[in-house]
C-alpha cells in the first residue's frame, strides 16, 4: 500500500506544481476600473502586459491567478482607458512653436500681442520675430490688425505672426518687401488685405504660406529638441499616438530615425504633403506600417478657415456680403492627387471647413470612390455642411475627421459668420457620426489645446471650460460619453487603419493606456476638466 501511495504522489505532485505555476509577464495592472473600449464597450478590473502587448484582460481573480509580474500596479480603483489618440494635429509644428515662437493665444487685445512679443524678443533674440495664436475675434471691435503697430514697436525687423487657425498671418513691411507682395499682388487661393492703397500686412491662405516659406528652417538639433518636448507635453495629458497632418520627407525621416533609436516613443501617423516629390517618395514604397510610424495618407486643402473668412461657402458670409471665401487649389490639382493616392492605396485627407469646400471635395471624391468602400478617405474638420451633403458621407464612406474644441472655440462668433439658418448645420458632430457610425476626433493642436480631456469635454458638454453657456451650444449634436471616448481612442485608430493594433485594451494589441484620477464616464460634467493623468504608458 505504501508503494501505491508513493506512486500516486509521484504522479500528482508535478500536476499540482504545474497547476499552481503562473505565466510570467512584464506588468500587471489590477484593482482598476478598466474601460476596454472594445466593440461591446466591456469593462474589466485587470490586465497583463508582456513585450509591449496586452496578453490578457479580465477580472482581478483571473489575472492575478494566472499571471505573475515583476511590476504589479494597484490602480486603487482608478479609471483606466486605452491610450488617448489625437486624430488630427500638428505634432511637429507644436514642438517647433514651443522652442521658437512667441505664444499669442488668448491675447485680449493687440496691445497684449505687442507686449508678449517684447518679452519673447528679449528672451530669444533672433533675425525673425515669430509668434502664433492671435485671434482678432477676441479683441475690442474684432477687426484685423495693421502692421503699422509692428513698425512702431519693432522698426526694421522681419516679423511674422500666424493667426490661431494657421490660415492668416500678420507680417511687417520688411517681410512684404522680401516676398514681393504689393497691393497689386494676386494669387489663386490667397489674398492680401489692403486699406488706403497699402497692404495692412494681413495675408490669407496661399499668400500667408508664401510668406511663411521665407522663414529659415530650424537646425536639426533644434528640431529634435522640439519633437522631444512635444512628446513630453503630449504624454503629460495622456496622448500615446498622434496624426501629424502634412509633413515633408525630411521631417518624416527624422521622426523615423528617432523612433528607431528609441528616443521617440510616440506613435505618429504621418500625412504626407501633396507635392509630387513627397508623394512619389512614399507612395512607391506602398503603405508604410512600422511599429511607431504609419505613412499611408496625403493631406490636401480645399479652403481656408472660418475665423479669417477664408473657408469656402456656398453663399456669402453673413457678416461680409460678397465674400464666399477661397478654394485653395484647382480641380486639376485635386484630381491629380486623388488619382495618385487611389492608385497607391493611400488615403486622401482633405481640409474642408466651409459648406462650399465640403461640397466640392465630396464631388471630387465621388469620382473615385463611386459608392460605399473601405478606403477611408477623410474630410478634415467638416465644420459647415450643406443639408443635402450629410448623406453623401455615408454614400461614399467618407470619414468625418472632427475637432470638437473647434466648436467651443468658435461658437461665440460663428453665428455672425454663417447666420441663423446656416449655423444649424455647423459643428454637427452627431449628424456626421450617424452617416457611417463613427468619427475621428482630434484637436488640430497647436490651434487648440493639446488636452484630449478638453476634447472629450467639448464633445459632450459643448461649453467653454467655465461652463458657459449653461444650456450648451446646439446640444442635439453633442456626443454621448461613450461616443466621445471612442472618438479619441478606437475610432482614431480606425481612421488610420490601426484598429487591429491600437485604440482598445484587448489581448494582442499595443499596451498603450492611461490612468486618470477620476472617471470621465461618470463624474459630473463640471468635474471632467479636473481629471489628472496619473500614468501614461506607451508600449
C-alpha positions, 0 to 999 in steps of 0.5 A: 500500500505504501508503494501505491501511495508513493506512486500516486504522489509521484504522479500528482505532485508535478500536476499540482506544481504545474497547476499552481505555476503562473505565466510570467509577464512584464506588468500587471495592472489590477484593482482598476476600473478598466474601460476596454473600449472594445466593440461591446464597450466591456469593462474589466478590473485587470490586465497583463502586459508582456513585450509591449502587448496586452496578453490578457484582460479580465477580472482581478481573480483571473489575472492575478491567478494566472499571471505573475509580474515583476511590476504589479500596479494597484490602480486603487480603483482608478479609471483606466482607458486605452491610450488617448489618440489625437486624430488630427494635429500638428505634432511637429509644428507644436514642438517647433512653436514651443522652442521658437515662437512667441505664444499669442493665444488668448491675447485680449487685445493687440496691445497684449500681442505687442507686449508678449512679443517684447518679452519673447524678443528679449528672451530669444533674440533672433533675425525673425520675430515669430509668434502664433495664436492671435485671434482678432475675434477676441479683441475690442471691435474684432477687426484685423490688425495693421502692421503699422503697430509692428513698425512702431514697436519693432522698426526694421525687423522681419516679423511674422505672426500666424493667426490661431487657425494657421490660415492668416498671418500678420507680417511687417513691411520688411517681410512684404518687401522680401516676398514681393507682395504689393497691393497689386499682388494676386494669387489663386487661393490667397489674398492680401488685405489692403486699406488706403492703397497699402497692404495692412500686412494681413495675408490669407491662405496661399499668400500667408504660406508664401510668406511663411516659406521665407522663414529659415528652417530650424537646425536639426538639433533644434528640431529634435529638441522640439519633437522631444518636448512635444512628446513630453507635453503630449504624454503629460495629458495622456496622448500615446499616438498622434496624426501629424497632418502634412509633413515633408520627407525630411521631417518624416525621416527624422521622426523615423530615425528617432523612433528607431533609436528609441528616443521617440516613443510616440506613435505618429501617423504621418500625412504626407504633403501633396507635392509630387516629390513627397508623394512619389517618395512614399507612395512607391514604397506602398503603405508604410506600417512600422511599429511607431510610424504609419505613412499611408495618407496625403493631406490636401486643402480645399479652403481656408478657415472660418475665423479669417473668412477664408473657408469656402461657402456656398453663399456669402458670409453673413457678416461680409456680403460678397465674400464666399471665401477661397478654394485653395487649389484647382480641380486639376490639382485635386484630381491629380492627387486623388488619382495618385493616392487611389492608385497607391492605396493611400488615403486622401485627407482633405481640409474642408471647413466651409459648406462650399469646400465640403461640397466640392471635395465630396464631388471630387471624391465621388469620382473615385470612390463611386459608392460605399468602400473601405478606403477611408478617405477623410474630410478634415474638420467638416465644420459647415455642411450643406443639408443635402451633403450629410448623406453623401458621407455615408454614400461614399464612406467618407470619414468625418475627421472632427475637432470638437474644441473647434466648436467651443472655440468658435461658437461665440462668433460663428453665428455672425459668420454663417447666420441663423439658418446656416449655423444649424448645420455647423459643428454637427458632430452627431449628424456626421457620426450617424452617416457611417457610425463613427468619427475621428476626433482630434484637436488640430493642436497647436490651434487648440489645446493639446488636452484630449480631456478638453476634447472629450469635454467639448464633445459632450458638454459643448461649453467653454471650460467655465461652463458657459453657456449653461444650456450648451451650444446646439446640444442635439449634436453633442456626443454621448460619453461613450461616443466621445471616448471612442472618438479619441481612442478606437475610432482614431485608430480606425481612421488610420487603419490601426484598429487591429493594433491600437485604440482598445485594451484587448489581448494582442494589441499595443499596451498603450493606456492611461490612468486618470484620477477620476472617471470621465464616464461618470463624474459630473460634467463640471468635474471632467476638466479636473481629471489628472493623468496619473500614468501614461504608458506607451508600449 
